[in-house]
């Protein structure tokens, strides 16, 4: 089915966050848990892993002109990260790349895992803070006294819960330092050398690309408040040791380091992630009175941080219902802030990408430059050397916390699902990059120019071009990219000066479903703009939708696509939706005096959520929501008067 319509219309890094647990509190809680849990084993059948499926070969990537879309994950942790190691992970950087290329590795909980489809590129981004220290220093924690798989399989509920709280107490009290004496530079260097060696060993230009890097994990002085960045290098000229938030605890400190690296000729960038957990600080560039905060809005911020990770396990960072109250699809995998804290307009403003893009064009209006001109990607943030973005094959983020269906749903009887945000987490995301070839140089260049898009996991292909006039029917041209680049600019670009007064910008939007996934519901254009007094606004236009659905007279929007999801069997069908949608659209409300940006959101038809597949495996009723509408989100195209 083909669908096409147009309308005008100091560092603390505990992954679970939460209130600090003192020893006395831990003892009291253990006593309460003893009354709650039994001394019997947890009997979790999902510790054997998801039902194995036939690994799928990667479907041929769409090729347009000289460009092709490549799929990857730029955010994967191993046992060299303190939190991953204490939670039972023993996989190493070599395992990440073997897994990404299709090999089977062992999950931290002891069962085998294989990616459904190999990736085109990947990066190991272990936490730079105390890098390798927990693994290589002989740390004494429950998962070093006993293998996690044996702990979960053989011990009783109380013993497992006590082990979990012992580990979480260390993380919440001390961050990645745990109970280590300090940083051993030789261990840090050895761990970094292992990361670099694995990247070099597995790099196959033209076939599979690796990126050396790490995660810089700072906070804002409060447990769970993230200001994290992944530092990615696009070449083999690297520093001797990673720069961590111990070396520089604020984003401006990191930017100073990045500038010094670039001055040495090194190709490097930082990728912010989980702004949704930043309590409104990730994209903050102005003070309470609207004045520009100079150190947070340098002119080169958009160069140093050209893309942001907005879809991953710890939630979506596109937008929030409190920020986009008229957006019916804004409530997607909202993981919230720190567990136990209420989400308010104050805590979400400055924590989501769409709001940040609006802040950027507002500053362009008032200051003449935009420090928040960034593209978007998805990635997983897996701490188990995997990329678990497939809903059906989801295996969690941190093995001891959510490494089985029983642990993350509560069916194991431990009660940990009540004490962690695992139920709220998504299955991850993927980074999509349009580039001429699969090499570090080509992919890094594409990321630097923001020719990227994010998906929540499916391999939905998205093309977006903007210009001042395309040939009629350009969105249905056999080679859309040739036409798009000949007459306009791709996602991530800036509209050129209009050739004549009175023109409104025109856009080509094309989306293709994941060839092994669900049909598409619709393509939407998200527009942000600034009026004369500097106030920003947003609007959503439905460009194309499937099934020739009518417009709801009350809302002016297409009627719902419906759902074929059967929660009892965790299945859906492609009886609704369309395999491809396209549109050629001109902005009907364009004002040439107003700064603006435009980006696409492509929605799938509803499909089962990971928790619904888990419920089927465990023989229990699925939790809500039973279905989700997975999506792809493009980088924007900007207009500057």
Beta strands, then each sheet from edge to edge (+ up, - down):
strand 1: 2-3
strand 2: 63-64
strand 3: 67-76
strand 4: 105-106
strand 5: 112-113
strand 6: 121-124
strand 7: 209-211
strand 8: 213-216
strand 9: 229-233
strand 10: 268-273
strand 11: 307-312
strand 12: 315-316
strand 13: 375-378
strand 14: 430-435
strand 15: 452-455
strand 16: 461-467
strand 17: 488-490
strand 18: 506-512
strand 19: 520-530
strand 20: 536-545
strand 21: 580-586
strand 22: 596-604
strand 23: 607-608
strand 24: 627-628
strand 25: 631-634
strand 26: 637-639
sheet 1: 1+ 21+ 18- 16+ 17-
sheet 2: 2+ 3- 6- 7-
sheet 3: 2+ 3- 14+ 15- 25+ 22- 19+ 20-
sheet 4: 2+ 3- 14+ 15- 25+ 22- 26+
sheet 5: 4+ 5-
sheet 6: 8+ 9- 10+ 11+ 12-
sheet 7: 8+ 9- 10+ 11+ 13+
sheet 8: 23+ 24-
end
